Amino acid sequence: MNSPTATLLISCPDRQGLVAKIANFIYANGGNIIHADQHTDFDGNWFLMRLEWQLDGFNLPREFIAPAFNSIAQPLEANWQLHFSDEVPRIAIWVSKQDHCLLDLLWRQQAKEFIAEIPLIISNHPNLEAIAKQFDIDYHYIQVTKDRKAEAEAEQLELLKQYQIDLVVLAKYMQIVSAEFIAKFPQIINIHHSFLPAFVGANPYQQACDRGVKIIGATGHYVTPELDAGPIIEQDVVRVTHRDDVTDMIRKGKDLERIVLARAVRLHLRNRVLVYSDRTVVFD
């Protein structure tokens, strides 16, 4: 879409008249709504909404939209985010030794399947630096050990600040990110090689093979201090049989990991994911 748009993501306690009140904010300021979706969590009586409108012809300059809407949001006890379609997010991809998710994200970004800049790759191993050079992306090898984990995370945080990073994508980064790091930089997406909450932690394919499962999966989720328990953005599965050993499962799983991670990143970048409690609503 050539015309820039603004998107509001809103969550608040449910009550009558919310859709009208929020939509009227756009209408009263001359805006043209092009997408609107909402959901009520009946268990928690919680209202969630995504509203996108064209900025062309909108009466409020974009720097005044947030303070103007905040006067409406406060009485509603609402959590909300405002995004503009012509502001391009900056991603840092974190990896260890496996390259399949990294390459897939780089290819998709070059093909403009999602709109973002990727100026930085961070790794706890030097193995994938050649890929970074191939795509003309800065690569930083930061050794992570038990003795220097805090030091390593301080270096990582400094790089995220230096490169003005908006989102970290853990593309098979085989390290646990500390709660202290997440508190300082919470915008992190991870790919887990299992259909969570099944087979959390290490070696899920071996766990799945030992259990004789008929379906294996992959999960794209936000990172929280509780390991592999963050709000889920995207999942998918593929069938396996008794003839598949662990190697076969890993091969099939890698294909799935690429697709699920790409979908999760794209949904996040398109501002279609709303987190509430430990869950998500995905407006897709």
Buried (B, 14 or more C-beta within 10 A) or exposed (E): EEEBBBBBBBBBEBEEEBEEEBBEBBEEBEBBEEEBEBBEBEEEEBBBBBBBBBBEEBEBEBEEBBEEBEEBBEEBEBBBEBBBBEEEBBBBBBBBEBBBBBBBBBEBBEEEEBBBBBBBBBBBBEBBBEBBEEBEBBBBEBEBEEEEBEEBBBBBBEBBEEBEBBBBBBBBBBBEBBEEBBEEBEBBBBBBBBBBEBBBEEEBBEBBBEEEBEEBBBBBBBBBBEEBBBBBBBBBBBEBEEEBEBEBBBEBBBBBBBBBBBBBBBBBBBBBBBBBEEEBBBBE
